[in-house]
Amino acid sequence: MTSLAGKLLIAFALTAVLSVITMLLLALLGPDWSGYAPASCTETRCFCEMPRAGALLLQPANSLSSFGYVFAGLLMILLARSRDWVSAFPPLAATILGVAAIIVGIGSVLLHATLTLWGQFFDVLGMYLISGFFLVSALAKWRNIPDRRAMIYYALFCIVLVAILYALPEVRRWLFAVVLLAAILFELVLARPRRPQVRTGYYFAGLIANIVAFTIWNLDQRGQLCAPDSLLQGHAIWHLLGAIALWFAFLYYRSEEPLAVRI
């Protein structure tokens, strides 16, 4: 049985491996990103960090900080697959959440490293996978939908979101916000009463982290908290806080006790 410290080390090592693989992929595709269609944000502002012309990572701070999601996702998977897992949160669902977190991180790297339209697609894809997971999870708990059927609904919902992303990329942020806010509302109002013994403090800690993260994101995007040439970037802090918020969401789901151990 691997201790938590051991799982942390394994997650760190695997994050390093995925980082190297991602850099190799970028090296194969770049570093000249001018031949690809630019991301939508290049028409206005792709956050504060000044792109390094000719570099493999156009925005190094924003790119590297994205691996925080990868680390969190890997740790989720390791914990979910351990033999001492005791929770009403199914290991498969926990693993899917971990994979979605990894996709968020890799997608974010691809966007900030390349500032291309295809990088933007993968960045938003991860965001949709996460928000869709939260929404379907809340609805499934509220309506008492079996886990296997809920997974099918989740897959179908993600397909719809991806289709909208492909057809209407300009609505990407608004759609993400709508799905995420709906997920929060359904979780707190409808699903939470059906999660006995769950530790709601984790959920609110994640919400606070997200609120702080979004505030920093907004200041960075508007140029009000901005040092373009610095490696200390507000958007990078948004990434790290977002990874922490995902980790709190994972702890919230995991804290629900299975029926067999409830008093």
Solvent accessible surface area in square Angstrom, and as a share of the most:
residue,aa,sasa,rsa
1,M,193,0.86
2,T,63,0.37
3,S,71,0.46
4,L,105,0.52
5,A,63,0.49
6,G,18,0.17
7,K,13,0.06
8,L,70,0.35
9,L,129,0.64
10,I,73,0.37
11,A,0,0.00
12,F,136,0.57
13,A,53,0.41
14,L,71,0.35
15,T,16,0.09
16,A,48,0.37
17,V,81,0.47
18,L,49,0.24
19,S,23,0.15
20,V,90,0.51
21,I,93,0.47
22,T,7,0.04
23,M,44,0.20
24,L,109,0.54
25,L,78,0.39
26,L,0,0.00
27,A,53,0.41
28,L,151,0.75
29,L,67,0.33
30,G,18,0.18
31,P,65,0.41
32,D,99,0.51
33,W,15,0.05
34,S,97,0.63
35,G,73,0.71
36,Y,74,0.28
37,A,58,0.45
38,P,85,0.54
39,A,1,0.01
40,S,34,0.22
41,C,7,0.04
42,T,63,0.37
43,E,153,0.68
44,T,116,0.68
45,R,87,0.32
46,C,15,0.09
47,F,18,0.07
48,C,6,0.04
49,E,1,0.01
50,M,102,0.45
51,P,58,0.36
52,R,68,0.25
53,A,104,0.81
54,G,63,0.60
55,A,31,0.24
56,L,55,0.27
57,L,24,0.12
58,L,22,0.11
59,Q,0,0.00
60,P,26,0.16
61,A,11,0.09
62,N,0,0.00
63,S,0,0.00
64,L,94,0.47
65,S,15,0.10
66,S,0,0.00
67,F,17,0.07
68,G,20,0.19
69,Y,16,0.06
70,V,0,0.00
71,F,62,0.26
72,A,8,0.06
73,G,0,0.00
74,L,18,0.09
75,L,9,0.04
76,M,0,0.00
77,I,35,0.18
78,L,41,0.20
79,L,18,0.09
80,A,2,0.02
81,R,147,0.54
82,S,23,0.15
83,R,238,0.87
84,D,75,0.39
85,W,37,0.13
86,V,101,0.58
87,S,17,0.11
88,A,35,0.27
89,F,14,0.06
90,P,33,0.21
91,P,55,0.35
92,L,104,0.52
93,A,8,0.06
94,A,0,0.00
95,T,24,0.14
96,I,43,0.22
97,L,0,0.00
98,G,0,0.00
99,V,66,0.38
100,A,2,0.02
101,A,0,0.00
102,I,25,0.13
103,I,55,0.28
104,V,12,0.07
105,G,0,0.00
106,I,40,0.20
107,G,2,0.02
108,S,3,0.02
109,V,0,0.00
110,L,11,0.06
111,L,11,0.05
112,H,2,0.01
113,A,0,0.00
114,T,2,0.01
115,L,16,0.08
116,T,1,0.01
117,L,72,0.36
118,W,62,0.22
119,G,0,0.00
120,Q,6,0.02
121,F,54,0.23
122,F,83,0.34
123,D,20,0.11
124,V,4,0.03
125,L,31,0.15
126,G,0,0.00
127,M,40,0.18
128,Y,1,0.00
129,L,27,0.13
130,I,12,0.06
131,S,0,0.00
132,G,0,0.00
133,F,10,0.04
134,F,30,0.12
135,L,19,0.09
136,V,17,0.10
137,S,22,0.14
138,A,0,0.00
139,L,53,0.27
140,A,12,0.09
141,K,56,0.24
142,W,87,0.31
143,R,149,0.55
144,N,114,0.58
145,I,37,0.19
146,P,72,0.45
147,D,83,0.43
148,R,202,0.74
149,R,121,0.44
150,A,11,0.09
151,M,40,0.18
152,I,95,0.48
153,Y,93,0.36
154,Y,22,0.08
155,A,50,0.39
156,L,99,0.49
157,F,54,0.23
158,C,11,0.07
159,I,112,0.57
160,V,81,0.47
161,L,3,0.02
162,V,42,0.24
163,A,56,0.44
164,I,55,0.28
165,L,4,0.02
166,Y,177,0.67
167,A,70,0.54
168,L,86,0.43
169,P,39,0.25
170,E,111,0.50
171,V,48,0.27
172,R,24,0.09
173,R,83,0.30
174,W,195,0.68
175,L,35,0.17
176,F,35,0.15
177,A,38,0.29
178,V,94,0.54
179,V,8,0.05
180,L,36,0.18
181,L,117,0.58
182,A,28,0.22
183,A,2,0.01
184,I,38,0.19
185,L,107,0.53
186,F,58,0.24
187,E,2,0.01
188,L,54,0.27
189,V,88,0.51
190,L,46,0.23
191,A,0,0.00
192,R,70,0.26
193,P,93,0.58
194,R,111,0.40
195,R,12,0.05
196,P,54,0.34
197,Q,102,0.45
198,V,9,0.05
199,R,155,0.56
200,T,28,0.16
201,G,53,0.51
202,Y,59,0.23
203,Y,24,0.09
204,F,96,0.40
205,A,30,0.23
206,G,6,0.06
207,L,32,0.16
208,I,109,0.55
209,A,11,0.08
210,N,55,0.28
211,I,114,0.58
212,V,68,0.39
213,A,0,0.00
214,F,112,0.47
215,T,68,0.40
216,I,28,0.14
217,W,36,0.13
218,N,45,0.23
219,L,62,0.31
220,D,0,0.00
221,Q,31,0.14
222,R,157,0.57
223,G,31,0.30
224,Q,122,0.54
225,L,84,0.42
226,C,49,0.29
227,A,52,0.40
228,P,50,0.32
229,D,109,0.57
230,S,38,0.25
231,L,126,0.62
232,L,139,0.69
233,Q,2,0.01
234,G,7,0.07
235,H,6,0.02
236,A,9,0.07
237,I,58,0.30
238,W,53,0.19
239,H,5,0.02
240,L,85,0.42
241,L,37,0.18
242,G,10,0.09
243,A,7,0.06
244,I,80,0.40
245,A,5,0.04
246,L,12,0.06
247,W,56,0.20
248,F,54,0.23
249,A,11,0.09
250,F,0,0.00
251,L,23,0.11
252,Y,0,0.00
253,Y,4,0.02
254,R,85,0.31
255,S,22,0.14
256,E,2,0.01
257,E,66,0.29
258,P,32,0.20
259,L,142,0.71
260,A,101,0.78
261,V,75,0.43
262,R,57,0.21
263,I,213,1.08
